[in-house]
């Protein structure tokens, strides 16, 4: 992928690896540079399925958003920890099902902000907005999101591949505070890395990531991930390895588990 000056947003350092760009590389995107590819390939040598994990995380997002918009009638989505835009972004999936959906993206990464214009498109009936805020500051996230979303009505909060960047128990407080501010009938959709499937290979990949990337990862066991649903009602099949969560009927064969677990839960 050429990294010509015309493609590099002002103020973006392409000499250091960047976590969002490494993830973009695994997804087959175009917003990464040689240093990101080098680290991405190094981590993939320790965990060959890492690229597949990234793709399946995105596929889970698509299934969950489509399920909530189509089967549960959700028309508002708060996507926190957006990352770089790629195929099947939240607003694209939601508005393809219900054109009047409103979606707010939240991230505080300068690189993501530089690419935010790619997200700020919408159907005429709906609306899409971007908020520059930190997950660890729920008050600001909610205040800014309320400029686009009606928080007195149900909202689907999506937290995909972001909670493992919060290393301590404050991660649980963040989810609790965000959900407490949303109306009854709201949902949370989350994914989180673990090591119960690939064990040492996953731990080695995370070690390499933490050495190279700007935002470290903390693995949690499935029982620890389930704690994020405390006080909520999980949607069947509950917390599972991502390929096992409501796989598409057209899928051939048995889904293979990966070290990325996720689920959807409901606020009664």
C-alpha positions as CSV (number, residue, x, y, z in Angstrom):
1,X,0.0,0.0,0.0
2,X,1.7,3.3,-1.0
3,X,2.2,5.8,1.8
4,X,2.5,8.9,-0.4
5,X,2.4,12.3,1.4
6,X,-1.0,13.0,-0.2
7,X,-2.5,10.1,1.6
8,X,-1.0,10.8,5.0
9,X,-3.2,13.0,7.3
10,X,-1.4,15.9,8.7
11,X,0.3,15.2,12.1
12,X,0.1,11.4,11.7
13,X,3.4,9.6,12.5
14,X,4.0,6.8,10.1
15,X,7.4,5.8,11.6
16,X,5.8,4.2,14.7
17,X,3.3,1.3,14.6
18,X,-0.2,2.2,15.5
19,X,-2.8,-0.2,17.0
20,X,-5.7,1.0,14.8
21,X,-3.6,0.7,11.6
22,X,-2.3,-2.8,12.6
23,X,-5.9,-3.9,13.0
24,X,-6.8,-2.3,9.7
25,X,-4.0,-4.3,8.1
26,X,-5.5,-7.6,9.5
27,X,-8.9,-6.6,8.1
28,X,-7.4,-6.1,4.6
29,X,-7.9,-2.3,4.7
30,X,-5.8,0.4,3.1
31,X,-5.1,2.8,6.0
32,X,-1.8,1.4,7.2
33,X,1.9,1.8,6.5
34,X,5.0,-0.5,6.3
35,X,5.7,-0.3,10.0
36,X,2.2,-1.4,10.8
37,X,2.4,-4.3,8.3
38,X,5.7,-5.4,9.8
39,X,4.2,-5.6,13.3
40,X,1.0,-7.2,12.0
41,X,3.0,-9.9,10.3
42,X,5.2,-10.5,13.3
43,X,2.1,-11.0,15.5
44,X,0.5,-13.2,12.9
45,X,3.6,-15.5,12.9
46,X,2.8,-16.2,16.6
47,X,-1.0,-16.5,16.1
48,X,-1.8,-17.3,12.5
49,X,-5.5,-16.9,13.0
50,X,-5.3,-13.3,14.1
51,X,-6.4,-12.0,10.8
52,X,-9.4,-14.4,10.8
53,X,-10.2,-13.1,14.3
54,X,-10.4,-9.6,13.1
55,X,-12.7,-10.5,10.2
56,X,-14.9,-12.5,12.5
57,X,-15.2,-9.6,15.0
58,X,-16.4,-7.5,12.1
59,X,-18.9,-10.2,11.0
60,X,-20.2,-10.4,14.6
61,X,-20.8,-6.7,14.6
62,X,-22.8,-7.0,11.4
63,X,-24.9,-9.9,12.7
64,X,-25.6,-8.2,16.0
65,X,-26.5,-4.8,14.6
66,X,-28.7,-6.4,12.0
67,X,-30.4,-8.5,14.6
68,X,-31.1,-5.5,16.9
69,X,-32.4,-3.3,14.0
70,X,-34.5,-6.0,12.4
71,X,-35.7,-8.2,15.2
72,X,-35.7,-5.9,18.2
73,X,-36.6,-2.6,16.5
74,X,-33.6,-0.6,17.7
75,X,-33.1,2.6,15.8
76,X,-30.3,4.2,17.8
77,X,-26.7,3.0,18.1
78,X,-23.8,4.3,20.2
79,X,-20.6,2.8,18.8
80,X,-17.8,3.5,21.4
81,X,-14.2,2.7,20.3
82,X,-15.0,3.0,16.6
83,X,-11.5,2.5,15.1
84,X,-10.8,3.2,11.5
85,X,-13.7,3.0,9.1
86,X,-13.8,-0.2,7.0
87,X,-16.5,-2.3,5.3
88,X,-19.8,-2.8,7.0
89,X,-19.5,0.0,9.5
90,X,-22.3,0.2,12.1
91,X,-24.4,2.9,10.3
92,X,-24.1,1.0,7.0
93,X,-25.5,-2.2,8.5
94,X,-28.2,-0.5,10.6
95,X,-29.4,1.8,7.9
96,X,-29.5,-1.0,5.3
97,X,-32.0,-2.6,7.6
98,X,-33.8,0.5,8.8
99,X,-32.9,3.7,7.0
100,X,-34.1,5.9,9.9
101,X,-31.4,4.6,12.3
102,X,-29.2,7.1,14.1
103,X,-25.6,6.2,14.8
104,X,-23.0,8.0,16.9
105,X,-19.4,6.9,16.7
106,X,-17.1,7.7,19.6
107,X,-13.3,7.5,19.6
108,X,-10.5,9.7,20.9
109,X,-7.7,8.5,18.6
110,X,-6.3,11.4,16.5
111,X,-5.9,9.0,13.6
112,X,-9.5,7.9,13.7
113,X,-10.5,11.6,14.0
114,X,-8.5,12.3,10.8
115,X,-10.6,9.6,9.0
116,X,-13.9,10.5,10.6
117,X,-15.3,12.1,7.4
118,X,-15.5,8.7,5.9
119,X,-18.0,7.7,8.6
120,X,-20.1,10.9,8.5
121,X,-22.5,9.7,5.8
122,X,-26.1,8.7,6.3
123,X,-29.4,7.9,4.6
124,X,-31.6,11.0,4.3
125,X,-34.0,9.5,6.9
126,X,-31.3,8.7,9.5
127,X,-28.3,10.5,10.9
128,X,-24.6,9.7,11.6
129,X,-22.3,11.7,13.9
130,X,-18.8,11.5,15.4
131,X,-17.8,12.3,18.9
132,X,-14.2,12.8,19.9
133,X,-14.3,11.4,23.5
134,X,-12.6,8.8,25.7
135,X,-14.4,5.6,26.7
136,X,-13.1,6.3,30.3
137,X,-15.1,9.5,30.4
138,X,-18.7,8.2,30.2
139,X,-20.2,11.6,31.1
140,X,-18.7,13.3,28.1
141,X,-19.6,10.4,25.8
142,X,-23.2,10.5,26.9
143,X,-23.5,14.3,26.8
144,X,-22.1,14.6,23.3
145,X,-24.0,11.6,22.1
146,X,-27.3,13.1,23.3
147,X,-26.9,15.8,20.7
148,X,-27.8,13.2,18.1
149,X,-29.5,10.4,20.1
150,X,-32.6,10.5,22.2
151,X,-31.4,8.8,25.4
152,X,-34.9,8.6,26.8
153,X,-35.5,5.9,24.1
154,X,-33.7,2.6,23.6
155,X,-30.1,2.7,22.4
156,X,-27.7,-0.1,21.4
157,X,-24.3,0.5,23.0
158,X,-21.5,-1.3,21.0
159,X,-18.2,-1.9,22.6
160,X,-16.2,-4.1,20.2
161,X,-12.6,-4.8,20.9
162,X,-12.2,-1.9,23.2
163,X,-12.8,-3.0,26.8
164,X,-9.6,-5.1,26.8
165,X,-7.7,-1.8,26.6
166,X,-8.9,-0.9,30.1
167,X,-6.7,-3.1,32.3
168,X,-8.5,-2.9,35.7
169,X,-12.0,-3.2,37.2
170,X,-12.8,0.3,36.1
171,X,-13.9,-1.4,32.8
172,X,-16.9,-2.8,34.6
173,X,-17.8,0.6,36.1
174,X,-17.6,2.2,32.6
175,X,-20.1,-0.3,31.2
176,X,-22.4,0.0,34.2
177,X,-22.4,3.8,34.1
178,X,-23.1,3.9,30.3
179,X,-25.9,1.4,30.6
180,X,-27.4,3.1,33.6
181,X,-27.8,6.3,31.6
182,X,-29.6,4.6,28.7
183,X,-33.4,3.9,28.7
184,X,-34.9,0.6,29.6
185,X,-35.0,-1.5,26.5
186,X,-31.5,-0.6,25.6
187,X,-28.8,-3.2,24.7
188,X,-25.1,-3.6,25.0
189,X,-23.1,-5.4,22.4
190,X,-19.5,-6.3,23.3
191,X,-16.5,-8.4,22.3
192,X,-13.4,-9.2,24.3
193,X,-10.2,-11.2,23.8
194,X,-9.5,-14.3,25.9
195,X,-7.0,-17.2,25.7
196,X,-9.1,-20.3,26.3
197,X,-9.0,-21.5,22.7
198,X,-5.4,-21.0,21.6
199,X,-3.7,-20.6,25.0
200,X,0.1,-19.8,24.8
201,X,-0.2,-18.6,21.2
202,X,-2.7,-16.0,22.1
203,X,-0.7,-14.9,25.1
204,X,2.4,-14.6,22.9
205,X,0.5,-12.5,20.4
206,X,-0.7,-10.2,23.1
207,X,2.8,-9.9,24.5
208,X,4.1,-8.8,21.1
209,X,1.2,-6.4,20.6
210,X,1.8,-4.8,23.9
211,X,5.5,-4.3,23.1
212,X,4.8,-2.6,19.8
213,X,1.3,-1.0,19.8
214,X,0.3,2.3,21.4
215,X,-2.6,0.8,23.4
216,X,-1.9,-2.4,25.4
217,X,-4.4,-5.3,25.7
218,X,-5.4,-7.2,28.8
219,X,-6.9,-10.6,28.4
220,X,-9.9,-11.7,30.5
221,X,-11.4,-15.2,31.1
222,X,-14.9,-15.8,29.9
223,X,-16.3,-15.6,33.4
224,X,-14.7,-12.2,33.8
225,X,-16.2,-11.1,30.5
226,X,-19.6,-12.2,31.6
227,X,-19.4,-9.8,34.5
228,X,-20.0,-7.0,32.0
229,X,-23.6,-8.3,31.7
230,X,-24.2,-8.1,35.5
231,X,-27.7,-6.7,36.1
232,X,-28.6,-7.2,32.4
233,X,-30.4,-10.0,30.6
234,X,-28.2,-11.8,28.0
235,X,-29.8,-12.5,24.6
236,X,-29.5,-16.1,23.5
237,X,-27.0,-17.8,23.2
238,X,-25.3,-15.5,25.8
239,X,-21.6,-15.0,25.9
240,X,-19.9,-17.3,23.4
241,X,-16.9,-17.4,21.0
242,X,-17.9,-15.0,18.2
243,X,-18.6,-17.5,15.4
244,X,-21.1,-19.3,17.6
245,X,-23.2,-16.2,18.2
246,X,-26.3,-16.6,15.9
247,X,-24.3,-17.7,12.8
248,X,-25.9,-16.9,9.4
249,X,-28.2,-19.7,8.2
250,X,-26.2,-19.8,5.0
251,X,-23.0,-20.7,6.7
252,X,-21.6,-24.1,5.7
253,X,-20.0,-26.4,8.3
254,X,-19.5,-26.0,12.1
255,X,-18.2,-22.6,13.2
256,X,-14.7,-22.8,14.7
257,X,-14.2,-21.1,18.0
258,X,-11.7,-18.3,18.3
259,X,-10.2,-16.4,21.3
260,X,-12.7,-13.5,20.9
261,X,-15.9,-13.8,22.9
262,X,-18.9,-11.7,22.6
263,X,-22.6,-11.3,23.3
264,X,-25.6,-9.0,23.5
265,X,-27.5,-8.1,26.7
266,X,-30.7,-6.2,27.4
267,X,-31.5,-3.7,30.0
268,X,-35.0,-4.5,31.3
